[in-house]
């Protein structure tokens, strides 16, 4: 995935000076498999892009870890602000393999754009709106999956949507994402799961 700022320049004509300023506020980092970062509510809103690799967002509440989302090459990691407003809830991103990540502080980008040209701010809003729309579609799809599918159908939907997920994530993480017990997932994978009324 190209740097999101370079992608932005496909939508808006940006001077070299402005491009340089925008690049200066984005953070490009490489993470090793197993690395974890805690999402700091004070630094939001930020957009986390997986350039290459894979990550999962999860939250911890009452000592229990729950997988919220997965992101693979060229995807945004969904880290909902709403969860961070719930007391005693921690949101984290874990890297499932060596991963190149681009972190874009949206407020900084917006300030720079507004200082240089007010007209750009409308185009910038459309750009971020497109990103938000893509993310919303994924969340809507997941919501419908939970409402319309039983456990077996959810699992098959998931591995069809993310064909390499079983090579990158643990079964515990997948079960948490699907909202089922790990033992249920084992039975589904072995073809022994019969009680499909959930």
Backbone torsions as a table, in degrees:
resi	resn	phi	psi	omega
1	UNK	NA	132.6	174.5
2	UNK	-68.0	157.4	175.2
3	UNK	-53.1	134.8	-178.4
4	UNK	-55.8	-29.1	177.9
5	UNK	-68.6	-38.9	176.1
6	UNK	-66.1	-36.5	176.6
7	UNK	-66.0	-37.9	177.4
8	UNK	-59.2	-37.3	-178.1
9	UNK	-68.0	-12.9	173.8
10	UNK	-73.8	-24.3	-178.3
11	UNK	-95.7	-31.5	-174.1
12	UNK	-128.7	136.1	175.5
13	UNK	-75.0	117.1	-177.1
14	UNK	-118.7	137.6	177.0
15	UNK	-70.8	162.3	178.2
16	UNK	-60.8	-37.8	179.8
17	UNK	-63.4	-44.6	-178.8
18	UNK	-67.5	-41.3	177.1
19	UNK	-59.3	-42.6	179.8
20	UNK	-62.8	-42.7	178.1
21	UNK	-62.3	-43.2	-179.2
22	UNK	-65.8	-40.6	177.6
23	UNK	-63.4	-31.5	-176.3
24	UNK	-66.9	-21.6	-179.2
25	UNK	-98.6	-12.4	176.6
26	UNK	-82.6	151.6	-177.2
27	UNK	-119.2	121.8	175.8
28	UNK	-106.8	124.7	-177.5
29	UNK	-136.2	151.3	173.8
30	UNK	-110.2	134.2	179.0
31	UNK	-119.8	145.3	176.7
32	UNK	-87.0	161.9	175.5
33	UNK	-58.8	131.7	179.5
34	UNK	93.1	-15.0	176.0
35	UNK	-62.1	144.6	179.5
36	UNK	-135.9	137.6	173.9
37	UNK	-121.3	145.2	176.4
38	UNK	-93.8	131.5	179.5
39	UNK	-77.9	119.2	-176.5
40	UNK	-89.0	118.6	179.9
41	UNK	-58.6	-26.5	-178.0
42	UNK	-71.6	-23.8	-177.4
43	UNK	-98.4	-0.4	177.9
44	UNK	-74.2	155.2	1.9
45	UNK	-88.1	135.0	172.9
46	UNK	-127.3	150.9	175.3
47	UNK	-108.8	128.3	-179.0
48	UNK	-106.1	116.7	179.0
49	UNK	-107.5	133.2	170.5
50	UNK	-91.3	109.1	177.4
51	UNK	-74.1	-47.7	178.5
52	UNK	-152.0	129.8	-179.7
53	UNK	125.2	-152.8	179.7
54	UNK	-155.2	150.7	-178.8
55	UNK	-149.0	160.5	172.1
56	UNK	-132.3	143.0	173.4
57	UNK	-99.4	134.5	177.5
58	UNK	-142.4	158.5	177.1
59	UNK	-126.1	153.6	-179.9
60	UNK	-116.7	125.8	178.3
61	UNK	-143.3	132.3	-177.1
62	UNK	53.7	37.2	177.0
63	UNK	75.7	3.2	-177.7
64	UNK	-110.2	135.7	-178.6
65	UNK	-96.2	133.1	179.0
66	UNK	-131.1	129.0	178.8
67	UNK	-76.0	126.7	-179.3
68	UNK	-96.6	-44.1	-177.0
69	UNK	-156.8	159.5	171.6
70	UNK	-116.6	151.5	174.5
71	UNK	-141.6	137.0	-179.5
72	UNK	-122.4	-168.7	-176.5
73	UNK	-44.3	131.8	174.4
74	UNK	66.0	29.4	179.1
75	UNK	-125.2	158.1	175.2
76	UNK	-88.6	140.5	173.2
77	UNK	-84.8	119.9	-179.7
78	UNK	-77.2	118.8	178.0
79	UNK	-131.1	89.0	-172.4
80	UNK	-68.1	131.5	178.1
81	UNK	-65.4	-33.1	-177.6
82	UNK	-55.2	-42.1	-179.0
83	UNK	-62.4	-34.5	-177.2
84	UNK	-71.8	-14.0	178.8
85	UNK	-85.9	-9.0	178.4
86	UNK	-83.2	126.3	-177.8
87	UNK	-54.6	144.3	176.0
88	UNK	58.9	34.6	176.4
89	UNK	-118.7	131.0	-178.9
90	UNK	-116.5	130.3	176.8
91	UNK	-106.1	132.7	-178.1
92	UNK	-133.4	160.7	171.4
93	UNK	-122.1	126.6	177.1
94	UNK	-113.3	141.4	-178.5
95	UNK	-100.3	123.9	-172.4
96	UNK	-86.4	-10.9	178.3
97	UNK	-162.6	171.2	176.1
98	UNK	-53.8	127.0	-169.5
99	UNK	-136.5	134.3	171.5
100	UNK	-96.6	122.2	-175.1
101	UNK	-119.6	142.2	173.2
102	UNK	-118.6	124.4	-179.6
103	UNK	-110.0	122.8	-177.4
104	UNK	-114.1	111.9	174.5
105	UNK	-76.9	104.3	-170.0
106	UNK	-62.3	-36.3	-179.4
107	UNK	-64.4	-40.8	179.4
108	UNK	-63.4	-43.0	178.5
109	UNK	-62.1	-43.9	-179.0
110	UNK	-63.1	-41.9	179.9
111	UNK	-62.6	-44.4	179.8
112	UNK	-62.5	-44.1	-179.2
113	UNK	-63.8	-41.9	-178.3
114	UNK	-68.7	-33.9	178.6
115	UNK	-68.6	-29.7	-176.2
116	UNK	-90.3	-36.8	-178.3
117	UNK	-166.0	114.6	-178.7
118	UNK	-59.4	-33.9	-177.4
119	UNK	-61.3	-32.5	-179.3
120	UNK	-65.8	-25.9	-174.2
121	UNK	-62.6	-32.4	177.9
122	UNK	-68.2	-44.7	179.2
123	UNK	-64.5	-37.8	178.6
124	UNK	-63.5	-40.9	178.5
125	UNK	-60.9	-41.7	178.1
126	UNK	-63.8	-38.7	179.5
127	UNK	-60.7	-50.9	-179.8
128	UNK	-68.2	-29.7	176.9
129	UNK	-64.7	-38.6	176.7
130	UNK	-63.1	-43.0	177.9
131	UNK	-62.3	-43.7	-179.9
132	UNK	-63.8	-39.5	179.6
133	UNK	-62.1	-44.4	178.7
134	UNK	-59.8	-43.5	-179.5
135	UNK	-67.2	-39.6	179.1
136	UNK	-63.1	-38.3	178.5
137	UNK	-61.8	-40.9	178.5
138	UNK	-64.9	-41.6	179.8
139	UNK	-67.3	-37.4	178.0
140	UNK	-64.1	-41.0	178.7
141	UNK	-62.0	-40.9	179.6
142	UNK	-67.0	-40.7	179.0
143	UNK	-59.9	-45.9	179.3
144	UNK	-64.7	-35.5	177.1
145	UNK	-57.7	-45.1	-179.0
146	UNK	-68.6	-34.9	-176.3
147	UNK	-79.5	-33.3	-170.5
148	UNK	-107.0	-16.7	-172.6
149	UNK	-113.4	147.3	171.9
150	UNK	-82.7	179.3	-173.2
151	UNK	-59.1	-44.0	-179.1
152	UNK	-64.9	-43.9	179.6
153	UNK	-64.7	-37.5	177.7
154	UNK	-62.2	-43.4	180.0
155	UNK	-62.7	-46.0	-178.7
156	UNK	-66.3	-37.5	174.4
157	UNK	-59.5	-43.6	-175.9
158	UNK	-64.8	-48.4	-177.2
159	UNK	-73.6	-22.0	173.9
160	UNK	-74.7	-40.3	178.9
161	UNK	-69.2	-39.5	-178.7
162	UNK	-124.1	81.0	-171.9
163	UNK	-60.3	-27.2	-176.6
164	UNK	-99.5	7.5	-172.5
165	UNK	-62.9	-35.7	-177.4
166	UNK	-70.3	-16.4	176.1
167	UNK	-88.0	-15.3	-173.2
168	UNK	-112.0	-31.1	-177.1
169	UNK	-113.8	156.3	177.4
170	UNK	-80.3	160.9	178.2
171	UNK	-64.8	-32.1	176.9
172	UNK	-62.4	-43.0	179.8
173	UNK	-66.6	-41.0	179.5
174	UNK	-65.7	-44.0	179.4
175	UNK	-60.9	-41.7	179.0
176	UNK	-61.6	-42.6	179.3
177	UNK	-63.2	-39.7	-176.6
178	UNK	-82.0	-8.4	179.1
179	UNK	73.0	33.1	178.8
180	UNK	-129.5	162.6	176.9
181	UNK	-72.3	150.3	179.6
182	UNK	-59.3	-37.2	179.6
183	UNK	-63.9	-36.6	176.9
184	UNK	-64.1	-41.3	179.6
185	UNK	-63.0	-41.9	177.1
186	UNK	-57.9	-43.8	-178.8
187	UNK	-67.6	-38.4	178.1
188	UNK	-62.0	-45.7	-177.9
189	UNK	-65.9	-29.4	-179.2
190	UNK	-90.0	-3.8	179.7
191	UNK	79.2	14.2	-176.9
192	UNK	-103.4	5.3	-178.4
193	UNK	-85.5	118.5	-176.3
194	UNK	-110.2	-42.9	-176.3
195	UNK	-73.1	90.2	-173.8
196	UNK	-109.0	41.8	-177.0
197	UNK	-100.2	12.6	-179.1
198	UNK	-89.5	NA	NA
